[in-house]
């Protein structure tokens, strides 16, 4: 999304045109919900946080200075609301340790993925991302699907850019391993059906 239409809508909201805010909500509702879902791993909680995020953003819109894109500011609100919700409910973001020295056969995974239909590939990736720890899932979603820059992700998550790079690298490795394992399992199941 370009900044220009957002700026125009924000000005309209500040003038009291609430229908302009509905356009912003519609534009970003899927991503805010997805971001919350990646962290909370629960649809109802994610819906609650998404609603809360849009309410907080609406109430805080008068203070939005435009130093970053509106989407970055909104995702930051969603990110911290999700973390606050976990803390309030005494849950933690699940993370896992990975040994960077592990080698994954990414080339073989790419070859196997080339044989899948586009819809199957998208579904496979979606399910694999859901199996990632929440922090990896959020990073990959923001970087690859929302195409935020490392600097914008740093602003959203409050983490230095170099740390984002390392976590993104590790997240991609984890995702590759999950996809590789899923493909191996699918091949085994497929082979078993044809015997």
LUMFI-409629 format. One line per 5 residues: number of its first residue (from 1); their letters; for each residue x, y, z of N, C-alpha, C. Coordinates in nm, 2 decimals, padded with zeros to 4 digits. Example, Ala and Ser with C-alpha at 12.3 -4.5 7.8 and 13.67 -1.06 7.14 Angstrom:
BEGIN
1) AS) 01.32 -00.57 00.78 01.23 -00.45 00.78 01.32 -00.33 00.78; 01.28 -00.22 00.71 01.37 -00.11 00.71 01.29 00.00 00.79 .
This chain:
BEGIN
1) XXXXX) 00.09 -00.12 00.00 00.00 00.00 00.00 00.09 00.12 00.00; 00.06 00.22 -00.08 00.14 00.34 -00.08 00.09 00.43 00.04; 00.18 00.52 00.08 00.15 00.61 00.19 00.05 00.71 00.15; 00.05 00.76 00.03 -00.04 00.87 -00.01 -00.19 00.84 00.02; -00.25 00.73 -00.02 -00.39 00.71 00.01 -00.41 00.70 00.16 .
6) XXXXX) -00.32 00.65 00.24 -00.33 00.64 00.38 -00.33 00.78 00.44; -00.24 00.87 00.40 -00.24 01.00 00.45 -00.37 01.08 00.42; -00.42 01.06 00.30 -00.54 01.12 00.26 -00.66 01.08 00.35; -00.66 00.95 00.38 -00.77 00.89 00.46 -00.75 00.94 00.61; -00.63 00.95 00.66 -00.60 00.99 00.79 -00.65 01.14 00.81 .
11) XXXXX) -00.62 01.22 00.71 -00.67 01.36 00.72 -00.82 01.36 00.72; -00.89 01.28 00.64 -01.03 01.27 00.65 -01.09 01.23 00.78; -01.02 01.13 00.84 -01.06 01.08 00.98 -01.05 01.20 01.08; -00.94 01.27 01.07 -00.91 01.38 01.16 -01.02 01.49 01.15; -01.08 01.50 01.03 -01.18 01.60 01.01 -01.32 01.55 01.05 .
16) XXXXX) -01.32 01.42 01.10 -01.45 01.37 01.15 -01.52 01.27 01.06; -01.46 01.24 00.95 -01.52 01.14 00.85 -01.49 01.00 00.89; -01.57 00.94 00.98 -01.55 00.81 01.03 -01.55 00.70 00.92; -01.62 00.72 00.81 -01.62 00.62 00.70 -01.48 00.61 00.64; -01.40 00.71 00.65 -01.26 00.70 00.60 -01.18 00.60 00.69 .
21) XXXXX) -01.21 00.60 00.82 -01.14 00.50 00.91 -01.18 00.36 00.87; -01.31 00.34 00.83 -01.36 00.21 00.79 -01.28 00.16 00.67; -01.24 00.25 00.59 -01.15 00.21 00.47 -01.02 00.16 00.52; -00.96 00.23 00.61 -00.83 00.19 00.67 -00.84 00.06 00.74; -00.95 00.04 00.82 -00.97 -00.09 00.88 -00.98 -00.20 00.78 .
26) XXXXX) -01.06 -00.18 00.68 -01.08 -00.28 00.57 -00.94 -00.31 00.51; -00.86 -00.21 00.48 -00.73 -00.23 00.42 -00.64 -00.31 00.50; -00.64 -00.30 00.63 -00.54 -00.36 00.71 -00.59 -00.47 00.81; -00.72 -00.50 00.80 -00.77 -00.59 00.90 -00.71 -00.73 00.89; -00.69 -00.78 00.77 -00.64 -00.91 00.75 -00.50 -00.92 00.81 .
31) XXXXX) -00.41 -00.82 00.78 -00.28 -00.83 00.83 -00.27 -00.81 00.98; -00.35 -00.73 01.04 -00.35 -00.71 01.19 -00.40 -00.84 01.25; -00.50 -00.90 01.20 -00.55 -01.02 01.25 -00.44 -01.13 01.24; -00.38 -01.14 01.12 -00.28 -01.24 01.10 -00.16 -01.23 01.19; -00.12 -01.11 01.21 -00.01 -01.08 01.30 -00.04 -01.12 01.45 .
36) XXXXX) -00.16 -01.09 01.49 -00.20 -01.13 01.63 -00.22 -01.28 01.64; -00.27 -01.34 01.53 -00.28 -01.49 01.53 -00.15 -01.56 01.54; -00.05 -01.50 01.47 00.08 -01.56 01.47 00.14 -01.57 01.61; 00.11 -01.46 01.69 00.16 -01.45 01.82 00.08 -01.53 01.92; -00.05 -01.52 01.91 -00.14 -01.57 02.01 -00.18 -01.72 01.99 .
41) XXXXX) -00.18 -01.76 01.86 -00.21 -01.90 01.82 -00.35 -01.94 01.86; -00.44 -01.84 01.87 -00.58 -01.86 01.90 -00.67 -01.76 01.83; -00.76 -01.81 01.75 -00.84 -01.72 01.66 -00.92 -01.62 01.74; -00.99 -01.66 01.84 -01.07 -01.57 01.92 -00.99 -01.46 01.99; -00.88 -01.50 02.04 -00.79 -01.40 02.11 -00.74 -01.30 02.00 .
46) XXXXX) -00.70 -01.35 01.88 -00.65 -01.27 01.77 -00.76 -01.17 01.73; -00.88 -01.21 01.72 -00.99 -01.12 01.68 -01.01 -01.01 01.78; -01.00 -01.05 01.91 -01.01 -00.95 02.02 -00.90 -00.85 02.01; -00.78 -00.89 01.99 -00.66 -00.80 01.98 -00.67 -00.72 01.85; -00.72 -00.77 01.74 -00.74 -00.69 01.62 -00.83 -00.58 01.65 .
51) XXXXX) -00.95 -00.61 01.71 -01.04 -00.50 01.74 -00.98 -00.40 01.83; -00.91 -00.45 01.93 -00.85 -00.36 02.03 -00.75 -00.27 01.96; -00.67 -00.33 01.87 -00.57 -00.25 01.79 -00.63 -00.14 01.71; -00.74 -00.17 01.64 -00.80 -00.06 01.56 -00.87 00.04 01.65; -00.92 00.01 01.76 -00.97 00.11 01.86 -00.86 00.20 01.91 .
56) XXXXX) -00.75 00.13 01.95 -00.64 00.21 02.01 -00.58 00.30 01.90; -00.57 00.25 01.77 -00.52 00.33 01.66 -00.61 00.45 01.63; -00.74 00.42 01.64 -00.84 00.53 01.61 -00.83 00.64 01.72; -00.82 00.60 01.84 -00.81 00.70 01.95 -00.68 00.77 01.95; -00.57 00.70 01.90 -00.44 00.77 01.89 -00.40 00.83 01.76 .
61) XXXXX) -00.50 00.83 01.67 -00.47 00.89 01.53 -00.43 01.03 01.54; -00.49 01.11 01.63 -00.45 01.25 01.64 -00.31 01.27 01.67; -00.24 01.17 01.74 -00.10 01.18 01.77 -00.01 01.12 01.67; -00.06 01.05 01.57 00.02 00.99 01.46 00.09 01.10 01.38; 00.22 01.10 01.38 00.30 01.21 01.32 00.33 01.18 01.18 .
66) XXXXX) 00.32 01.05 01.14 00.36 01.02 01.00 00.51 01.00 00.98; 00.58 00.98 01.09 00.73 00.95 01.08 00.75 00.82 01.01; 00.66 00.73 01.02 00.67 00.60 00.95 00.54 00.58 00.88; 00.53 00.47 00.80 00.40 00.44 00.73 00.29 00.41 00.84; 00.17 00.44 00.80 00.06 00.41 00.89 00.06 00.26 00.92 .
71) XXXXX) 00.08 00.18 00.82 00.08 00.03 00.84 00.18 -00.01 00.95; 00.30 00.05 00.94 00.41 00.01 01.04 00.36 00.05 01.18; 00.30 00.17 01.19 00.25 00.21 01.32 00.14 00.12 01.37; 00.05 00.08 01.28 -00.06 00.00 01.32 -00.01 -00.14 01.36; 00.09 -00.20 01.28 00.14 -00.33 01.32 00.21 -00.33 01.45 .
76) XXXXX) 00.28 -00.22 01.48 00.35 -00.20 01.61 00.25 -00.21 01.72; 00.13 -00.14 01.71 00.03 -00.15 01.81 -00.02 -00.29 01.82; -00.05 -00.36 01.71 -00.10 -00.50 01.72 00.01 -00.59 01.78; 00.13 -00.57 01.75 00.24 -00.65 01.81 00.24 -00.64 01.96; 00.25 -00.51 02.01 00.26 -00.49 02.15 00.13 -00.53 02.22 .
81) XXXXX) 00.02 -00.51 02.16 -00.11 -00.55 02.22 -00.11 -00.70 02.24; -00.06 -00.77 02.14 -00.06 -00.92 02.15 00.04 -00.96 02.26; 00.15 -00.90 02.27 00.25 -00.94 02.38 00.19 -00.91 02.51; 00.12 -00.79 02.52 00.06 -00.75 02.65 -00.05 -00.86 02.69; -00.12 -00.90 02.59 -00.23 -01.00 02.62 -00.17 -01.13 02.67 .
86) XXXXX) -00.05 -01.17 02.61 00.01 -01.29 02.65 00.06 -01.28 02.80; 00.12 -01.16 02.83 00.17 -01.14 02.96 00.06 -01.13 03.06; -00.05 -01.07 03.03 -00.17 -01.06 03.12 -00.22 -01.20 03.15; -00.22 -01.28 03.05 -00.27 -01.42 03.06 -00.17 -01.52 03.10; -00.05 -01.47 03.14 00.06 -01.55 03.18 00.10 -01.66 03.08 .
91) XXXXX) 00.09 -01.62 02.95 00.14 -01.71 02.85 00.27 -01.65 02.79; 00.35 -01.73 02.72 00.47 -01.68 02.66 00.48 -01.71 02.52; 00.55 -01.62 02.44 00.57 -01.64 02.30 00.66 -01.76 02.30; 00.63 -01.86 02.22 00.71 -01.98 02.21 00.82 -01.96 02.11; 00.94 -01.99 02.16 01.06 -01.98 02.07 01.13 -02.11 02.08 .
96) XXXXX) 01.21 -02.14 01.99 01.29 -02.26 01.99 01.44 -02.22 01.95; 01.53 -02.30 02.00 01.67 -02.29 01.97 01.70 -02.36 01.84; 01.79 -02.30 01.76 01.83 -02.37 01.64 01.98 -02.35 01.62; 02.05 -02.46 01.58 02.19 -02.46 01.56 02.21 -02.41 01.42; 02.27 -02.29 01.40 02.29 -02.24 01.27 02.38 -02.33 01.18 .
101) XXXXX) 02.46 -02.41 01.24 02.55 -02.49 01.16 02.48 -02.61 01.09; 02.35 -02.63 01.13 02.27 -02.74 01.06 02.26 -02.70 00.92; 02.27 -02.80 00.83 02.26 -02.78 00.69 02.12 -02.84 00.65; 02.04 -02.76 00.58 01.91 -02.81 00.53 01.92 -02.82 00.38; 01.86 -02.92 00.32 01.87 -02.94 00.18 01.76 -02.85 00.11 .
106) XXXXX) 01.78 -02.72 00.11 01.69 -02.63 00.06 01.67 -02.65 -00.09; 01.77 -02.68 -00.16 01.76 -02.70 -00.31 01.67 -02.82 -00.34; 01.68 -02.93 -00.26 01.59 -03.04 -00.28 01.44 -03.00 -00.25; 01.43 -02.92 -00.14 01.29 -02.88 -00.11 01.23 -02.79 -00.22; 01.32 -02.70 -00.28 01.27 -02.62 -00.39 01.23 -02.71 -00.51 .
111) XXXXX) 01.31 -02.81 -00.54 01.27 -02.90 -00.65 01.14 -02.97 -00.62; 01.12 -03.01 -00.50 00.99 -03.08 -00.47 00.87 -02.99 -00.48; 00.90 -02.86 -00.43 00.79 -02.76 -00.43 00.75 -02.72 -00.58; 00.85 -02.73 -00.67 00.82 -02.69 -00.81 00.71 -02.79 -00.87; 00.70 -02.91 -00.82 00.61 -03.00 -00.87 00.47 -02.98 -00.82 .
116) XXXXX) 00.45 -02.90 -00.71 00.32 -02.88 -00.66 00.24 -02.77 -00.73; 00.11 -02.78 -00.73 00.03 -02.67 -00.79 00.04 -02.55 -00.70; 00.02 -02.43 -00.75 00.04 -02.31 -00.68 -00.05 -02.30 -00.55; -00.17 -02.35 -00.56 -00.26 -02.35 -00.45 -00.21 -02.44 -00.34; -00.17 -02.56 -00.38 -00.11 -02.65 -00.28 00.01 -02.60 -00.21 .
121) XXXXX) 00.09 -02.53 -00.29 00.22 -02.47 -00.24 00.18 -02.36 -00.13; 00.09 -02.27 -00.17 00.04 -02.17 -00.08 -00.01 -02.23 00.05; -00.09 -02.33 00.04 -00.15 -02.40 00.16 -00.04 -02.46 00.24; 00.06 -02.52 00.18 00.17 -02.59 00.25 00.25 -02.49 00.33; 00.28 -02.37 00.26 00.36 -02.27 00.33 00.28 -02.21 00.44 .
126) XXXXX) 00.15 -02.19 00.42 00.06 -02.13 00.53 00.07 -02.22 00.65; 00.05 -02.35 00.63 00.05 -02.44 00.74 00.19 -02.45 00.81; 00.29 -02.44 00.73 00.43 -02.45 00.78 00.46 -02.32 00.87; 00.41 -02.21 00.82 00.43 -02.08 00.90 00.36 -02.09 01.03; 00.24 -02.16 01.04 00.17 -02.17 01.16 00.24 -02.26 01.26 .
131) XXXXX) 00.33 -02.35 01.21 00.41 -02.44 01.30 00.53 -02.37 01.36; 00.57 -02.25 01.30 00.68 -02.18 01.35 00.65 -02.12 01.49; 00.76 -02.09 01.57 00.74 -02.01 01.69 00.68 -01.88 01.65; 00.61 -01.82 01.74 00.54 -01.69 01.71 00.63 -01.58 01.66; 00.75 -01.57 01.72 00.84 -01.46 01.67 00.89 -01.48 01.53 .
136) XXXXX) 00.92 -01.60 01.49 00.96 -01.63 01.35 00.84 -01.61 01.26; 00.73 -01.66 01.30 00.61 -01.64 01.22 00.58 -01.50 01.19; 00.59 -01.41 01.29 00.56 -01.27 01.27 00.67 -01.21 01.17; 00.79 -01.24 01.20 00.90 -01.18 01.11 00.88 -01.22 00.96; 00.86 -01.35 00.94 00.84 -01.39 00.80 00.72 -01.33 00.74 .
141) XXXXX) 00.61 -01.32 00.81 00.49 -01.26 00.76 00.51 -01.12 00.73; 00.57 -01.04 00.82 00.59 -00.90 00.79 00.69 -00.88 00.68; 00.79 -00.96 00.67 00.90 -00.93 00.57 00.85 -00.98 00.43; 00.80 -01.10 00.42 00.77 -01.16 00.29 00.63 -01.13 00.24; 00.53 -01.13 00.33 00.39 -01.11 00.29 00.35 -00.96 00.29 .
146) XXXXX) 00.40 -00.89 00.39 00.36 -00.75 00.40 00.47 -00.66 00.34; 00.58 -00.72 00.30 00.70 -00.65 00.24 00.75 -00.53 00.32; 00.75 -00.54 00.45 00.81 -00.44 00.53 00.96 -00.45 00.52; 01.03 -00.34 00.53 01.17 -00.34 00.53 01.22 -00.38 00.67; 01.35 -00.41 00.68 01.41 -00.45 00.81 01.39 -00.34 00.91 .
151) XXXXX) 01.41 -00.22 00.86 01.40 -00.10 00.94 01.26 -00.08 01.00; 01.16 -00.11 00.91 01.02 -00.10 00.95 00.98 -00.21 01.05; 01.03 -00.33 01.03 01.01 -00.44 01.12 01.08 -00.41 01.26; 01.19 -00.35 01.25 01.26 -00.31 01.37 01.18 -00.21 01.45; 01.11 -00.12 01.38 01.02 -00.02 01.45 00.90 -00.09 01.51 .
156) XXXXX) 00.85 -00.19 01.44 00.73 -00.26 01.48 00.76 -00.34 01.61; 00.87 -00.41 01.60 00.90 -00.51 01.71 00.99 -00.45 01.82; 01.05 -00.33 01.79 01.14 -00.28 01.89 01.27 -00.36 01.91; 01.32 -00.41 01.80 01.44 -00.50 01.80 01.54 -00.44 01.70; 01.67 -00.43 01.73 01.76 -00.38 01.63 01.76 -00.45 01.50 .
161) XXXXX) 01.79 -00.38 01.39 01.79 -00.43 01.26 01.88 -00.55 01.24; 02.00 -00.55 01.30 02.09 -00.67 01.29 02.03 -00.79 01.35; 01.96 -00.77 01.46 01.89 -00.89 01.53 01.78 -00.94 01.44; 01.71 -00.85 01.38 01.60 -00.89 01.28 01.66 -00.98 01.17; 01.78 -00.93 01.12 01.84 -01.01 01.01 01.87 -01.15 01.06 .
166) XXXXX) 01.93 -01.17 01.18 01.96 -01.30 01.23 01.84 -01.38 01.25; 01.74 -01.32 01.31 01.61 -01.40 01.34 01.54 -01.44 01.21; 01.55 -01.35 01.11 01.49 -01.38 00.98 01.56 -01.50 00.92; 01.69 -01.50 00.93 01.77 -01.61 00.87 01.73 -01.74 00.94; 01.73 -01.73 01.07 01.69 -01.85 01.15 01.55 -01.90 01.12 .
171) XXXXX) 01.46 -01.80 01.11 01.32 -01.84 01.08 01.31 -01.90 00.94; 01.38 -01.85 00.85 01.38 -01.92 00.71 01.43 -02.06 00.72; 01.53 -02.08 00.80 01.59 -02.21 00.81 01.49 -02.31 00.88; 01.42 -02.26 00.98 01.32 -02.34 01.05 01.20 -02.37 00.95; 01.16 -02.27 00.87 01.05 -02.29 00.78 01.10 -02.39 00.67 .
176) XXXXX) 01.22 -02.38 00.63 01.27 -02.48 00.53 01.27 -02.62 00.58; 01.31 -02.64 00.71 01.31 -02.77 00.77 01.16 -02.82 00.78; 01.07 -02.74 00.82 00.93 -02.78 00.84 00.88 -02.82 00.70; 00.90 -02.74 00.60 00.86 -02.77 00.46 00.92 -02.90 00.41; 01.05 -02.92 00.44 01.12 -03.04 00.40 01.06 -03.16 00.47 .
181) XXXXX) 01.03 -03.15 00.59 00.97 -03.26 00.67 00.83 -03.29 00.62; 00.75 -03.19 00.59 00.61 -03.21 00.54 00.62 -03.27 00.40; 00.71 -03.23 00.32 00.72 -03.29 00.19 00.76 -03.44 00.19; 00.85 -03.47 00.28 00.89 -03.61 00.30 00.78 -03.69 00.35; 00.70 -03.64 00.45 00.59 -03.71 00.50 00.48 -03.73 00.39 .
186) XXXXX) 00.46 -03.63 00.31 00.36 -03.64 00.20 00.41 -03.74 00.10; 00.53 -03.75 00.07 00.59 -03.84 -00.03 00.57 -03.99 00.02; 00.60 -04.00 00.15 00.58 -04.14 00.21 00.44 -04.18 00.21; 00.35 -04.09 00.24 00.20 -04.12 00.24 00.16 -04.15 00.10; 00.21 -04.07 00.00 00.17 -04.09 -00.14 00.22 -04.22 -00.19 .
191) XXXXX) 00.34 -04.26 -00.15 00.40 -04.39 -00.19 00.32 -04.50 -00.13; 00.28 -04.49 -00.01 00.21 -04.60 00.06 00.07 -04.62 00.00; 00.01 -04.52 -00.06 -00.12 -04.54 -00.12 -00.11 -04.61 -00.26; 00.00 -04.61 -00.32 00.02 -04.67 -00.45 00.08 -04.80 -00.45; 00.08 -04.87 -00.34 00.14 -05.00 -00.33 00.03 -05.10 -00.32 .
